[in-house]
């Protein structure tokens, strides 16, 4: 399937989830993450969920990261479709942007080269780790600035598609995708 069709299909599937399903499945994903070999690192980049789009509730993952005393990095979207990354501290103030994305207002900026693990929002992905977001390219631009060995972990309520047929050379695939039931490694 092509990206446009997959975006529509998985947006609809997420719309049909109840708030309780989103919460339960998000907790299951967080628990699955504990099985990944990613916990020896220091800097973890995580997105804050768009509740209105029924994205995975990353608050459970955030609690794990803070419980393990990890440095948590939050993205802020820029008008040029780039991300600026800030360290989450006790003083970090969060505000929703025009897309309803909760993001830090400002703070201690962290270079993409420092980040070890990134949790990536997505709508769909395929069996070889290609992923589809909302189509603006924020994460592709961001990942291109990261170290080549950064660990890219997608989070999804759903199983992979067989194939995304219109993948671009700029699209950066995942290392893992974690669902409520299973971990996929690519």
N, C-alpha and C positions, 0 to 999 in steps of 0.2 A: 504494500500500500504506500501511497505517497503521503508526505508530511501533512498536507492540508486535510486529507481525509482522516488521518489518525488523530490530529488535533481535535477535530469535531467529534469523533467517536469517543475519545477518552475524556473530553470535557463533559460530554453527556453522561458517561458512566459515573464520573465524579459527582455530577449534579444529583444523580439518583441515590447517592449515599446519604444516610441520615447522620445527624451530628454524633449520635452514639456509635455508629459504625466507623466514622472517621476517627473518633477517639480510641475505640478498641483496636482498630487496625494500626493506628499510629503507635500505640503502646506495644503491639506485637512486633512492629518494625524495629522499634528501639531495643526490644529484648533480643531480636535476631542480630542486631549490630554488635552485641557483646561477643558473638561468635567469630567476628572478623579479626584478622591479625593486624589491627590498626592502632592498638592502644599504647604502644611504646613511644609514640610521637608527642610533640609539644604543642604545635599550632594547628587548630581545627577550624575550618571555615564552615559556617552553617547559615542557612537562610532562615528568616522568620516567616511563618506561614501567612498566606493570604486566606483568611477565614472564609471570606465571601466566595472563593473559588474552591473551597473544600480541599485545600492542599493538606498534605500530611502535617499533623501537629508536631512541630519539631521541639516543643517544650520538653517532651520526655527525653529527647536526645540531649538537649541543653542541660537537663538535670544530671544526666550521666556524665557529661563532659565536666561540669562543675564539681560533681562528686569525685571525679578522678583528678581534680585540680589541674585541668588542661587550660591552655590559653585559647579562648574562644574569639574568633574573628567574625564580625558581621559585615555584610556588604551594604553599600549605599549606591543606588543607581544614579548615574549621571546622564545628562541630556544627550551626550554623544554615544550612548549605549555602552559605556564603560562602567566598571565598578570601582569605587574607592572602598578600601577595607579598613575597618576600625576594630581595635581591641575592645572587647566587652569588659567594662569595669563597673564598680559600684556607682560611678558617676555618669554612666552612659544614659543618655535620654533618647527614647525611641519615639518616633512619630511616623504615621502612615503618609506615604507619598501619594501622588495623583493616581497611581495604579492600585492603591490600597495595600501596598507592600510596607510592612513595618520595618523601619530602618533607623540606624543611629543618626542623630542630627550632626554630630561631629565627634571628635575624640582623638585618640592616639592612632595615627595611620600606620598600617602594617604593610610592608611590601609583599606582593604576591610571591616573591621568591622565598619568603620565610615560611610559607604555609606548607604543611606536610600532608594534610588530608582535607578534602573538600566534599561536603555533602551537597548534592546537586538536585535542585527541583526539576521535575520533568513531567510531561504528560504521557509519554509512551517511550518505549525502547524496544530493540530487537535482540535476537538471540546471539548477536556478536558484539553487543555493547553500544551500538549507535543509539542516540537519544534524541528526543524531540521535546523542546520547551515551547514557549509561547511564540517563538519566531523572531524575537528582536535581536538575538545574538549576544546578549550580555555575557553569558557564561562562556561562549566560544572565544570572545575577545579576552575575557579574564583568564581562562585556562591557557591561552596562547602566551600569556605573560608569566605563567608559573613555571617552576622547575619541571623538566621532563619526567621526573620520578614522583611527582605529586600523585597521591592516591585519590582517584575519582570514584565516589560512591553515590550512585543514583538511589532514590527512594521512591517506591511505587506501590500503590495498592493492588496493582494488577500484574498478570503474567506478561512475558515478552511477546511481541509480534514475531512472526517468522522472519520478516525482512522489511526494512524501510528502503524503498527503492530509489528515492531521490536524495541520497546522502552526498554532501559536498566535501571537497578536500579540506575545507576549513573546519568541518565538524570534528570535534574531538570526542572519541568514544570513552566509555566508562571502563573502570577496572572491575567494579562490582555493581550489582543492583540488588537491593534488599526489599523484599515484599513481606507481608505478614507471615507467609508460609515457608519462604525459601530464600536462599542466598544464591544469586547467579554470579559466577566469576567469568570474566572474559579475558 
